[in-house]
Amino acid sequence: MAVSKATDLGKALCIITGASKGFGRSLAKEISGLLQPESVLVLVARSGNKLSELQTELDSLVAGKHLVIRCVIADLGLREGVEQVMKSVRELTAVDIDHLLLFNNAASLGDVSRYAQSFENMEEVDSYLSFNVSSALCLTAGVLNAFPRRQGLRRFVVNISSLCAVKPFPSWVLYCTGKAARDMMFRVLAEEDPDLRVLSYAPGPLDTDMQLQARSSSADSNLRQIFTVLHSEGQLLTCEQSISKLLKVLLEDEFSSGAHIDYYDL
Ligand SMILES: NC(=O)c1ccc[n+]([C@@H]2O[C@H](COP(=O)([O-])OP(=O)(O)OC[C@H]3O[C@@H](n4cnc5c(N)ncnc54)[C@H](OP(=O)(O)O)[C@@H]3O)[C@@H](O)[C@H]2O)c1
């Protein structure tokens, strides 16, 4: 990043999971303006229709810029889904890039209508962790193996984290556990490979479908109240607000690899 500091993200392969809506969708739109021509944007989610709509929007947003946009319809809760994304990524290894950007953004809140002591069913917990933890590790490993360290290639791995990675929220045992595990996973990755630029970014409370679930389904009435007030008083962040801070951090490229940075830290 040193050469192109603070202006763009180079000629990149940029992979965004959970790109069909919410933060991931807005990120795809914002980041497309920061990629140099001939860059490749890989958009992953289960909803093919929404990805196609986004592709059409991006095509007109960056018209003439020659961005290659690939949509991968995949369920990251399944091994086949992760393999499907890997297959698409491996097909791109011949593309000439100077930046690799992987945004592990896809996530789910899980069942927040119950407390920790109701989770007796291992399959339910495993299924949650498969999507929210295992898929992020396996996809990251696969992408990094497909694009190993080489001179002239700057590799960024971003984990979209949460305050819940560091603070327990009652009735959110799955989500808090998953986010804490992911943060540690990416800290280990940063420790193991100093060549990588690894960031866990907590985007703040966003006005997305996930927030709707948080304020309507959380078993904890205090949490429901907090999120309801944030929503009714217009204090939720727009995805664009949060993304501008994330992109500033990436462009400045001065964070300590493996760090957890919150929107409100900046
Ligand atoms: N919203 C907040 O207030 C908030 C706060 C802190 C952190 N975050 C984090 O920010 C990130 C984005 O959240 P958001 O609010 O944008 O969530 P969202 O609106 O619920 O969007 C989630 C995205 O993940 C995808 N997804 C869900 N299940 C999937 C699966 N099994 N396989 C593949 N993709 C899947 C969804 O697409 P499909 O349904 O099409 O698959 C969608 O594109 C998440 O990591 C979240 O934990 C959010």
The ligand as an SDF file (V2000), in Angstrom:
LIG
                    3D

 48 52  0  0  0  0  0  0  0  0999 V2000
  -25.8340   -4.8300   12.0050 N   0  0  0  0  0  0  0  0  0  0  0  0
  -25.1260   -4.4950   13.0590 C   0  0  0  0  0  0  0  0  0  0  0  0
  -25.5450   -3.6950   13.9030 O   0  0  0  0  0  0  0  0  0  0  0  0
  -23.7590   -5.0620   13.2500 C   0  0  0  0  0  0  0  0  0  0  0  0
  -23.0290   -4.6560   14.3560 C   0  0  0  0  0  0  0  0  0  0  0  0
  -21.7550   -5.1540   14.5530 C   0  0  0  0  0  0  0  0  0  0  0  0
  -21.2470   -6.0800   13.6550 C   0  0  0  0  0  0  0  0  0  0  0  0
  -21.9860   -6.4760   12.5860 N   0  0  0  0  0  0  0  0  0  0  0  0
  -21.3970   -7.4270   11.6570 C   0  0  0  0  0  0  0  0  0  0  0  0
  -21.3760   -6.8390   10.3680 O   0  0  0  0  0  0  0  0  0  0  0  0
  -21.4650   -7.8770    9.3740 C   0  0  0  0  0  0  0  0  0  0  0  0
  -22.5910   -7.5710    8.4110 C   0  0  0  0  0  0  0  0  0  0  0  0
  -23.8000   -7.5360    9.1500 O   0  0  0  0  0  0  0  0  0  0  0  0
  -25.1590   -6.9820    8.5260 P   0  0  0  0  0  0  0  0  0  0  0  0
  -25.7980   -6.2020    9.5820 O   0  0  0  0  0  0  0  0  0  0  0  0
  -24.9090   -6.4110    7.1860 O   0  0  0  0  0  0  0  0  0  0  0  0
  -25.9540   -8.3590    8.3870 O   0  0  0  0  0  0  0  0  0  0  0  0
  -27.1610   -8.7490    7.4190 P   0  0  0  0  0  0  0  0  0  0  0  0
  -27.8600   -7.5500    6.9390 O   0  0  0  0  0  0  0  0  0  0  0  0
  -27.9110   -9.7980    8.1540 O   0  0  0  0  0  0  0  0  0  0  0  0
  -26.3980   -9.4220    6.1740 O   0  0  0  0  0  0  0  0  0  0  0  0
  -25.7240  -10.6260    6.3460 C   0  0  0  0  0  0  0  0  0  0  0  0
  -25.0920  -11.0500    5.0390 C   0  0  0  0  0  0  0  0  0  0  0  0
  -24.5530  -12.3810    5.2460 O   0  0  0  0  0  0  0  0  0  0  0  0
  -25.0720  -13.2580    4.2530 C   0  0  0  0  0  0  0  0  0  0  0  0
  -25.2600  -14.6050    4.7800 N   0  0  0  0  0  0  0  0  0  0  0  0
  -26.0430  -14.9840    5.8240 C   0  0  0  0  0  0  0  0  0  0  0  0
  -26.0010  -16.3110    5.9730 N   0  0  0  0  0  0  0  0  0  0  0  0
  -25.1650  -16.7930    5.0140 C   0  0  0  0  0  0  0  0  0  0  0  0
  -24.7130  -18.0890    4.6520 C   0  0  0  0  0  0  0  0  0  0  0  0
  -25.1120  -19.1650    5.3170 N   0  0  0  0  0  0  0  0  0  0  0  0
  -23.8640  -18.2030    3.6160 N   0  0  0  0  0  0  0  0  0  0  0  0
  -23.4420  -17.1120    2.9260 C   0  0  0  0  0  0  0  0  0  0  0  0
  -23.8310  -15.8610    3.2290 N   0  0  0  0  0  0  0  0  0  0  0  0
  -24.6840  -15.7000    4.2530 C   0  0  0  0  0  0  0  0  0  0  0  0
  -26.4160  -12.6420    3.8510 C   0  0  0  0  0  0  0  0  0  0  0  0
  -26.7540  -12.9950    2.5350 O   0  0  0  0  0  0  0  0  0  0  0  0
  -27.7670  -14.1810    2.1340 P   0  0  0  0  0  0  0  0  0  0  0  0
  -28.8830  -14.1710    3.1160 O   0  0  0  0  0  0  0  0  0  0  0  0
  -28.1300  -13.8030    0.7450 O   0  0  0  0  0  0  0  0  0  0  0  0
  -26.9350  -15.4200    2.1780 O   0  0  0  0  0  0  0  0  0  0  0  0
  -26.0850  -11.1450    3.9090 C   0  0  0  0  0  0  0  0  0  0  0  0
  -25.4980  -10.7470    2.6950 O   0  0  0  0  0  0  0  0  0  0  0  0
  -21.6440   -9.1780   10.1530 C   0  0  0  0  0  0  0  0  0  0  0  0
  -20.3970   -9.7960   10.3190 O   0  0  0  0  0  0  0  0  0  0  0  0
  -22.1710   -8.7030   11.4930 C   0  0  0  0  0  0  0  0  0  0  0  0
  -21.9110   -9.6310   12.5220 O   0  0  0  0  0  0  0  0  0  0  0  0
  -23.2300   -5.9980   12.3660 C   0  0  0  0  0  0  0  0  0  0  0  0
  1  2  1  0
  2  3  2  0
  2  4  1  0
  4  5  1  0
  4 48  2  0
  5  6  2  0
  6  7  1  0
  7  8  2  0
  8  9  1  0
  8 48  1  0
  9 10  1  0
  9 46  1  0
 10 11  1  0
 11 12  1  0
 11 44  1  0
 12 13  1  0
 13 14  1  0
 14 15  2  0
 14 16  1  0
 14 17  1  0
 17 18  1  0
 18 19  2  0
 18 20  1  0
 18 21  1  0
 21 22  1  0
 22 23  1  0
 23 24  1  0
 23 42  1  0
 24 25  1  0
 25 26  1  0
 25 36  1  0
 26 27  1  0
 26 35  1  0
 27 28  2  0
 28 29  1  0
 29 30  1  0
 29 35  2  0
 30 31  1  0
 30 32  2  0
 32 33  1  0
 33 34  2  0
 34 35  1  0
 36 37  1  0
 36 42  1  0
 37 38  1  0
 38 39  2  0
 38 40  1  0
 38 41  1  0
 42 43  1  0
 44 45  1  0
 44 46  1  0
 46 47  1  0
M  CHG  2   8   1  16  -1
M  END
$$$$
